[in-house]
Amino acid sequence: MSALKEKLETDLSTAMKARDDVRTRTLRMALTAVKNEEVAGKRSRELSDEDVVKVLTREAKKRREAATAFSDAGRDEQARAERDEGAVLEEYLPAQLGDDELAALVTAAIAETGAAGPRAMGQVMKVVNPKVAGRAEGGRVAAEVKRQLSAG
């Protein structure tokens, strides 16, 4: 079992004993998402820590999007609940890259691939994505790659 999945289960047990409703609800949802991912596809498998991070990143993104949607609809209480759940998930994710760090990684990937112009975006993304691995959203990475390739 992945160390991260084990930590989620241990923390869930602790949260339940402490009667921490937000943490309990969030960790249950996260573990359900992880278990669903394990049984998805033709046969079940154990997820690695890296796979669990991908699942948690996807769940955190869903929380951010839902919080924005609720907030835009004037449903502040639901928006706050989504943000609270997102905050719990963030604790299990790698620290997010700052704009400067992301720009430096993209610059290095462009240099490594010798890419030039917007058409080379896929080739740069292929090199930069493994280096970013859960530390920045795909949309942010793509925007930075596009910005640098257009500027060059």
N, C-alpha and C positions, 0 to 999 in steps of 0.2 A: 504494500500500500504506500502511496506517495506520502511523504512527510507532511506536505501541505494539507492533504485531505485528512490525515490523522489529527493535525492541529485544529482544523475546522470542527472535527467531531468532539475533540476534547473541550474546545472553547464553547461548543453548543451545550455540552453537559454542564459546564461552569455557569453559563448564562441562564440555563433553566433553573439551576439551584439558587441563583441570585435573583430569580424572577425578573430578569432584564428582558422585557417583552420585545423591544426593537431588535436587540442582538439575537435573541432566540428565533424570532421570525425570519430575520435576514439569513442567519446561518442555516436554518432548515431549508430555506429556498435555495441557498447556494449549494448545499449538499444534494438536494434533489436535482439541480441542474447538472452537477458533476455525475451523479448516478445515471441520469438520462443519457449523458454523453457516453458513459461507459457501455451502455447497452445499445446505443445507436449503431446502425450499420449491420453487417451480416452476422457478426459474432461479438460477444461482449469482450471487453479488455480492461486492463488496469490502466488508469491514466497516470502519466508522469507528472511531476510538479509543473513542468512547462505547460502541459495540456490543461491542468487545473487552473493555472494562471490565465490561460486563454478563455476558459469558461467564465471565470470570475470577472475578467475584463469585459466580456460580452454582457454579463449581468449588470455590471456597474454602469455600462453605457446605456442599457435599458432604463436604469433608475434615473440617470441624468435626463434622458429624453422624456420620460414620463413626468419628472418634476417640472420640466419646462412646459410641457403640454398642460399640466394641471395649473401651473402658475398663470399661464396665458389665459386659461379659462376662468381665472379668479377663484380657483379651489385651493386656497393657501394651505389648508390643513393636510390635504392629500399630497400636495407638493412638498411640504415639510417632511412628511412620512417617507416619501421617496428619497429625499436628500439625506435623511437620517440613515436609511438602509444603504445608500451609496457610500456614506462615510464609513460604515462598518466594513463594507467590501474593500474600500481603499486600503484599510489596514493590512490586508492580505496580499496586496499587489505591490510590485516593485515601485520605487519612487519614480514619479513621472519626470521625463527629461525637460529641462528648461529650453526656452527658444534658442539660446546660444548653443547649447549642447546638441540640439537637434540639427541646427544649421551646420555645425561642424561635421557631424556624421554624414549629412547629405553631401557637403562639399567633398569630403574624403571619398565617398562612394562615386561621385561624378568623376573625380580624378582617377580612381581605380578602374572605372569602366571606359574612360575616355569619351564619355557620352557628350553629345552636343545637340542642342535644340530640343523642343518639346516632344519630338517623336521618340526620343530615347528614354522616355519616362519609365516604361516597363522594365527596361534593362537596369536602370538605377534603383528602382523600387525592389527588384529582386536581390540586389546587393545590400541595400540599407535595411530592409525589413528584419532579417535575422539579428542585426546589430541593435535594433530598437527593441525587439521582443517584449511587447507588453508595457513598455515604458512611455509610449506615446500612441495616441489613436491613429489609425490608418489615414483618416481624413487630414489630420494635421501633418503627417509625414508627406502625403501626396501633395498637399498645398505647398509645402516647403520645396519639394523636388521640382514642382512645376514653376515656382517662383525663380529658383536658381537656374533652371534650364532656359527659361524665357529671358532672363537677364543676360545670359551668356551669349 
